[in-house]
Amino acid sequence: MFADRAKIYVKSGKGGDGHVSFRREKYVPNGGPDGGDGGNGGSVYFVIDEGLNTLTDFRHIRKYCAGNGAEGGKRNCAGKNGEDIMIKVPAGTVIKEAQSGKVIVDMSGENKEVLLLKGGRGGSGNQHYATSKMQAPKYAQPGQPAMELELLLELKVIADVGLVGFPNVGKSTFLSKVSNARPKIANYHFTTLNPNLGVVDLDDAKGFVIADIPGLIEGASEGVGLGHEFLRHIERTKLIIHIVDAASVEGRDPIADIYAINKELAAYNPDIAARPQIIAANKTDMIYDEENAAANPVQLIREEFEPQGIPVYPISAISGKGIRELLYAVQNRLDALDEPPLVFEPEYVPEEHLSVQNEPLTVSYDAENNEYVVEGPRIEKMLSYTNLESEKGFRFFQNFLKENDILKQLEELGIEEGSTVRMYGLSFDYYK
């Protein structure tokens, strides 16, 4: 069974606690502190494994935990660091925070290995707290806590071109003809139960990667049939080849089919529907009245879609007729587009959300300067990683103020519109 989605739990290692101990040797009855530092907790990494092409492994193992750091010891001995954990995923896996659905990282492009959750730092031993006034400190720093997340993994295959069309229009046959892919082919609906990738090699051209997406039907975007399960796999494609049964072997209207599929694409993701398309009018070897232009279905398809800027190429996936012309047209279109593969931008940074949740934050009124002051490690860290000059960054900043009840506390202090709010050297005018 092809698996392209999985939900897993990951946890970094807790930092080891610092140790409290004192030097005890013969003739040294009152030695100084010698408690060692705790070890750092293990971190959680995600790494691309080129040998993987599904998320099947995550159906059997759903919990991944890095090792905890060991406590420090006597005689300045540091605790052992916890072991990191390396989680292998196929290229194209998008890692999301499960509850919000926000993207953490897209394992494609330059993202070959990513640190997702950093292990907690080990605590300092009591040797670090000795001063001239306190020569025998009896406390040490605890290790930083672990970070944990529930993740949603989604595999979105990386291909330049996506094949779409109703079941049984010849997509798998076409893919097997033009590439090194060998999909299962038979004469019944939904033969293809998983996306098939193939590499198309062309003489005197770069070639491209093509993905056969399982047949769509009307209502697929709403969950009818199988197609909706795989629509995510054409989100990265730059161009779509729309294969249609021009001969109407099953009695379907090819023009109506094209409109129906495009409607499903638009319902799922309007950006996909807006991608450049090329129509491959397949099964022309089964059109017996090619001489009658008025009745020739290929001509009718051209008259309908070429005025819309969608070129139509007649082909026969069985005999290979017209395929060469189609492939070079596809390559020329890809060269003209010259766009880098789509990489989904991060929307959620775990360390920024998880490490500041329990840190202090205060809201107060400075009567001397007539300003409302927000300060504390939590707000300081948020401002350090937020670009307030960008629309997205400022919107995140506003949500942070709301979610942490800062706006509510300011209102309780009697803030009015136009009042000044100061946060670590930055001043803002308050408006609802």
C-alpha positions as a printed Julia matrix, in Angstrom:
432×3 Matrix{Float64}:
   0.0    0.0     0.0
   1.4    3.38   -1.01
   1.68   5.69    2.01
   2.05   9.42    1.44
   0.78  10.71    4.8
   1.73   9.91    8.37
   1.31  11.37   11.84
   4.18  10.9    14.29
   5.35  12.15   17.69
   8.91  13.43   18.17
  10.73  14.48   21.31
  14.2   15.85   21.88
  16.28  14.83   24.89
  16.18  16.63   28.25
  19.41  18.26   29.36
  21.1   16.57   32.31
  21.04  18.38   35.65
  24.17  20.0    36.98
  25.67  18.22   40.01
  26.23  19.48   43.54
  29.35  18.07   45.19
  32.48  19.23   47.02
  36.06  18.19   46.8
  36.85  15.7    49.56
  40.45  14.5    49.79
  42.83  13.58   52.53
  44.27  16.68   54.13
  41.7   18.79   52.27
  38.69  18.67   54.6
  36.96  21.73   53.14
  37.58  21.54   49.41
  35.67  23.75   47.03
  32.71  22.8    44.83
  33.44  20.3    42.07
  30.0   19.42   40.71
  30.11  18.69   36.96
  27.81  19.97   34.23
  24.94  17.9    32.92
  25.12  16.52   29.39
  23.16  18.06   26.56
  20.01  16.3    25.46
  19.93  14.64   22.05
  18.43  16.5    19.1
  15.9   15.36   16.49
  17.07  15.56   12.86
  15.26  14.82    9.62
  17.38  13.65    6.7
  16.55  12.76    3.1
  17.11   9.12    2.11
  17.2    8.84   -1.69
  16.31   5.16   -1.39
  12.87   5.91    0.06
   9.81   6.87   -1.99
   6.93   6.38    0.48
   6.17   7.02    4.16
   5.32   3.37    4.82
   7.87   3.01    7.65
   5.98   5.55    9.74
   2.92   3.31    9.83
   4.83   0.92   12.06
   6.84   3.35   14.22
   5.06   6.52   15.3
   7.14   7.68   18.28
  10.69   9.01   17.97
  12.63  10.17   21.03
  16.21  11.37   21.31
  18.3   10.45   24.36
  18.37  12.49   27.57
  21.6   14.05   28.81
  23.13  12.44   31.88
  23.52  14.27   35.18
  26.93  15.78   35.95
  29.17  13.96   38.4
  31.72  14.57   41.1
  35.22  15.88   40.45
  34.06  18.18   37.65
  32.91  15.24   35.54
  30.45  16.29   32.87
  27.44  14.1    32.13
  27.24  12.22   28.85
  25.32  13.88   26.03
  22.1   12.22   24.92
  22.08  10.51   21.54
  20.67  12.38   18.56
  18.01  10.69   16.46
  18.09  10.83   12.65
  14.68  10.31   11.02
  14.93   9.35    7.34
  12.27  10.54    4.89
  11.92  10.54    1.09
  12.7   13.7    -0.85
   9.62  15.89   -1.15
   8.31  15.23    2.37
   6.65  18.28    3.89
   6.79  18.31    7.69
   3.92  20.15    9.41
   2.89  20.88   12.98
  -0.07  18.54   13.34
  -2.49  20.75   15.24
  -2.15  23.92   13.15
  -1.18  22.27    9.85
   1.55  24.91    9.42
   4.68  23.96    7.48
   7.82  23.5     9.56
  10.14  22.42    6.77
   9.94  21.06    3.22
  12.5   18.3     2.75
  13.42  19.2    -0.81
  15.82  21.53   -2.6
  18.73  22.37   -0.31
  17.07  20.84    2.75
  18.96  17.55    2.81
  19.38  17.44    6.59
  17.43  19.59    9.04
  17.64  20.04   12.81
  13.99  20.02   13.85
  14.12  19.92   17.67
  17.25  20.84   19.59
  18.02  18.92   22.73
  17.9   20.69   26.08
  21.18  22.21   27.26
  22.79  20.55   30.23
  22.7   22.42   33.55
  25.81  23.92   35.12
  27.31  22.21   38.16
  27.74  24.03   41.45
  31.41  24.77   40.65
  30.18  27.62   38.43
  28.42  29.41   41.27
  31.3   29.85   43.69
  32.06  33.48   44.59
  34.2   35.21   47.15
  31.13  35.59   49.34
  29.68  32.13   48.66
  32.49  29.62   48.46
  30.35  26.53   48.96
  27.22  26.87   46.79
  24.76  24.07   47.42
  22.77  24.4    44.24
  23.27  23.63   40.58
  21.37  24.47   37.43
  18.79  21.97   36.21
  18.98  20.83   32.6
  16.71  22.46   30.04
  13.51  20.53   29.37
  12.9   18.46   26.25
  10.78  19.75   23.38
   8.05  17.61   21.89
   5.8   17.9    18.87
   3.16  15.95   17.02
   3.96  16.12   13.33
   2.06  15.53   10.12
   4.24  14.23    7.29
   3.0   14.67    3.72
   4.87  13.38    0.69
   4.48  15.68   -2.31
   6.45  14.14   -5.17
   8.96  16.28   -7.01
   8.19  16.28  -10.73
   8.32  18.89  -13.5
   5.2   17.62  -15.24
   1.99  16.08  -13.92
  -0.3   13.8   -15.91
  -3.99  14.23  -15.2
  -7.12  12.79  -16.74
 -10.05  10.5   -16.09
  -9.4    6.82  -15.34
  -8.62   4.6   -18.3
  -7.59   7.39  -20.7
  -4.14   5.91  -21.18
  -1.95   7.84  -18.73
  -0.07   4.8   -17.47
   0.46   3.52  -21.01
   1.77   6.93  -22.03
   4.16   7.07  -19.04
   5.53   3.59  -19.77
   6.08   4.59  -23.4
   7.99   7.81  -22.78
  10.0    7.05  -19.64
  11.74   4.43  -17.56
   8.64   3.94  -15.39
   6.82   0.62  -15.55
   3.39   1.19  -14.02
   0.83  -1.55  -13.71
  -1.54  -1.37  -16.69
  -4.91  -3.04  -17.2
  -8.29  -2.21  -18.65
 -10.25  -1.26  -15.56
 -10.76   1.89  -13.57
  -8.25   3.01  -10.97
  -5.51   0.67  -12.12
  -3.03   3.22  -10.82
  -3.3    3.29   -7.05
  -0.21   5.36   -6.4
   1.7    8.12   -8.21
   4.28   6.82  -10.67
   7.38   8.85  -11.45
   9.3    8.55  -14.7
  12.31  10.31  -16.2
  11.88  11.41  -19.82
  15.17  11.57  -21.76
  15.24  13.53  -25.0
  17.94  13.87  -27.66
  19.51  17.33  -27.61
  17.3   18.4   -24.69
  17.47  18.34  -20.9
  14.62  15.92  -20.3
  12.27  16.12  -17.33
  10.56  14.2   -14.54
   6.92  13.28  -15.08
   4.35  12.03  -12.57
   1.25   9.99  -13.37
  -1.46  10.99  -10.89
  -4.19   8.37  -10.31
  -7.35   9.02  -12.29
  -9.62  11.8   -11.16
 -13.38  11.77  -11.29
 -15.96  14.46  -10.72
 -16.16  15.25   -7.02
 -12.56  14.18   -6.4
 -11.69  17.44   -4.66
 -14.52  16.71   -2.2
 -13.24  13.22   -1.47
 -15.07  11.14   -4.07
 -13.04   8.31   -5.61
  -9.28   7.97   -5.27
  -7.98  11.04   -7.08
  -8.3   13.4    -4.11
  -5.79  11.28   -2.19
  -3.08  12.13   -4.69
  -3.8   15.67   -5.87
  -1.08  16.92   -3.5
   1.48  15.27   -5.76
   0.99  17.78   -8.56
   1.41  20.81   -6.31
   5.09  21.09   -7.27
   4.67  20.54  -11.0
   5.36  23.4   -13.39
   3.18  22.12  -16.24
   0.26  19.73  -16.65
  -0.31  17.28  -19.48
  -4.03  16.67  -19.66
  -4.62  13.3   -21.31
  -8.06  12.72  -22.78
  -9.68   9.81  -24.64
 -10.25  11.54  -27.97
 -11.88   8.43  -29.47
 -14.53   8.28  -26.74
 -13.92   4.54  -26.36
 -16.1    4.47  -23.24
 -18.7    6.84  -24.67
 -17.47   9.9   -22.77
 -17.33  13.41  -24.2
 -13.62  14.43  -24.21
 -14.37  18.16  -24.06
 -16.69  17.73  -21.08
 -14.04  15.54  -19.4
 -11.38  18.25  -19.74
 -13.66  20.86  -18.19
 -14.62  18.45  -15.4
 -11.01  17.7   -14.46
 -10.03  21.37  -14.57
 -12.94  22.12  -12.27
 -11.63  19.55   -9.76
  -8.12  21.02   -9.95
  -9.47  24.52   -9.31
 -11.57  23.3    -6.39
  -8.55  21.61   -4.8
  -6.04  24.41   -5.42
  -6.61  27.34   -7.81
  -2.84  27.72   -8.26
  -2.67  24.26   -9.81
  -5.51  24.99  -12.2
  -3.66  28.13  -13.32
  -0.53  26.19  -14.31
   0.23  25.89  -18.04
  -1.51  22.92  -19.68
  -0.99  20.88  -22.81
  -3.77  18.56  -23.97
  -2.75  15.14  -25.26
  -5.65  13.81  -27.34
  -4.98  10.08  -26.94
  -6.29   6.95  -28.69
  -6.25   8.58  -32.13
  -5.48   5.12  -33.55
  -9.11   4.27  -32.72
 -10.64   7.23  -34.59
 -11.93   5.77  -37.86
 -13.36   8.85  -39.58
 -10.28  11.09  -39.54
 -11.04  12.45  -43.01
 -14.24  14.14  -41.89
 -12.87  17.31  -40.28
 -16.25  18.38  -38.96
 -16.64  15.1   -37.07
 -12.98  14.66  -36.09
 -12.9   14.87  -32.28
  -9.3   16.14  -32.25
 -10.32  19.09  -34.4
 -13.28  19.78  -32.1
 -10.99  19.73  -29.06
  -8.6   22.14  -30.8
 -11.41  24.53  -31.7
 -12.55  24.54  -28.08
  -9.23  24.9   -26.21
  -6.55  26.38  -28.48
  -8.31  29.8   -28.45
  -7.84  29.59  -24.65
  -4.07  29.22  -25.13
  -4.02  25.46  -24.48
  -2.28  23.59  -27.31
  -3.65  20.19  -28.38
  -1.45  17.32  -29.61
  -3.0   14.16  -31.09
  -1.18  11.01  -29.92
  -1.5    7.27  -29.68
   0.1    5.96  -26.51
  -0.13   2.41  -27.91
   1.62   3.02  -31.26
   3.73   6.0   -30.19
   2.35   8.24  -32.93
   2.63  11.95  -32.09
   4.44  11.36  -28.78
   7.8   12.76  -29.9
   6.22  16.05  -31.0
   4.36  16.29  -27.68
   7.46  15.68  -25.56
   9.53  18.32  -27.34
   6.65  20.78  -26.99
   6.6   20.05  -23.27
  10.37  20.54  -22.96
  10.24  23.82  -24.88
   7.48  25.05  -22.59
   9.46  24.06  -19.49
  12.55  25.88  -20.82
  10.44  29.0   -21.34
   9.09  28.82  -17.8
  12.55  28.44  -16.24
  11.13  28.32  -12.71
  12.84  26.63   -9.78
  10.95  23.7    -8.21
   8.37  24.76   -5.65
   9.64  24.57   -2.06
   7.05  25.28    0.62
   8.08  28.11    2.94
   8.25  27.56    6.72
   5.27  28.85    8.69
   6.07  27.4    12.11
   9.45  27.36   13.9
   9.3   24.83   16.77
  12.02  26.35   18.93
  10.41  29.75   18.81
   7.02  28.39   19.85
   8.1   25.76   22.37
  11.06  27.3    24.15
   9.4   30.58   25.14
   6.03  29.33   26.34
   6.93  29.24   30.03
   9.33  32.17   30.13
   8.28  35.32   32.02
   6.61  38.3    30.41
   5.41  41.47   32.14
   3.11  44.31   31.1
   3.29  47.55   33.08
   2.71  51.31   32.9
   5.66  53.72   33.18
   4.02  56.87   34.59
   7.21  58.93   34.38
   7.5   58.47   30.6
   3.78  57.94   30.02
   4.48  54.64   28.26
   3.2   51.11   28.53
   6.09  48.66   28.8
   6.15  45.02   27.7
   9.29  43.1    28.6
  10.65  39.69   29.45
  12.58  36.89   27.68
   9.5   35.73   25.79
   8.88  39.05   24.03
  12.61  39.61   23.51
  13.01  36.31   21.69
   9.9   36.89   19.58
  11.18  40.29   18.43
  14.6   38.84   17.62
  13.23  36.46   14.99
  10.3   38.48   13.62
  10.66  40.8    10.64
   8.18  43.54   11.49
   8.76  45.25    8.15
   7.09  42.41    6.24
   3.32  42.04    6.16
   3.51  38.38    7.2
   5.93  39.19   10.04
   3.79  42.02   11.38
   0.69  39.81   11.25
   2.59  37.17   13.25
   3.58  39.9    15.74
  -0.07  40.95   16.17
  -1.17  37.33   16.7
   1.59  36.89   19.3
   0.31  39.89   21.26
  -3.23  38.54   21.15
  -2.45  34.89   21.93
  -0.31  35.82   24.93
  -3.01  38.13   26.37
  -0.7   41.16   26.05
  -3.42  43.24   24.41
  -5.84  42.21   27.14
  -3.41  43.25   29.88
  -2.75  46.59   28.18
  -6.49  47.26   28.07
  -6.81  46.34   31.74
  -4.14  48.96   32.5
  -6.34  51.54   30.75
  -4.45  51.99   27.48
  -6.1   54.26   24.92
  -5.69  54.67   21.19
  -2.54  56.61   20.33
  -0.76  55.6    23.55
   2.87  54.51   23.27
   3.92  50.92   23.91
   7.63  50.18   24.44
   9.18  46.76   23.87
  12.96  46.45   24.18
  13.86  49.74   22.55
  11.03  49.61   20.02
   8.09  51.98   20.43
   4.64  51.53   18.9
   1.47  53.57   18.82
  -1.48  51.54   20.08
  -4.53  51.25   17.83
  -7.33  48.68   17.98
